[in-house]
Amino acid sequence: MSSVVTVVFDRHREYELFAHADRLTREEAAQWLEGQWQALECEPTHPMGKVLLLDKILGVARYGGERHFAESDAWAQSFADAIAALLGQPAVRIDVAEGKVG
């Protein structure tokens, strides 16, 4: 299944990636996201320290930085493929500035 993953940093900085959910299994996608969460030293957003899937998605996008998405590099494609595999939706919008995934 193909998906469109849009990552928004503000009204004028939006990046659209075409992802393929079948490039990764759900388990591989979860491992990739967890690995990036740790490598980027992301911080939990909730004071209780519990990290939900959507928190990880937002954190990895935020800590990974706009540069990866602007350059459309392999990291951005891996991010999009992982999100597509994990969420299984035809379109996903990740608004880093607003802290929303929809």
PyMOL commands that set and color helices and strands:
alter all, ss='L'
color gray80, all
select helices_A, chain A and resi 21-23+26-39+53-64+66-70+74-87
alter helices_A, ss='H'
color red, helices_A
select strands_A, chain A and resi 2-10+13-20+91-95+100-101
alter strands_A, ss='S'
color yellow, strands_A
deselect
rebuild
show_as cartoon
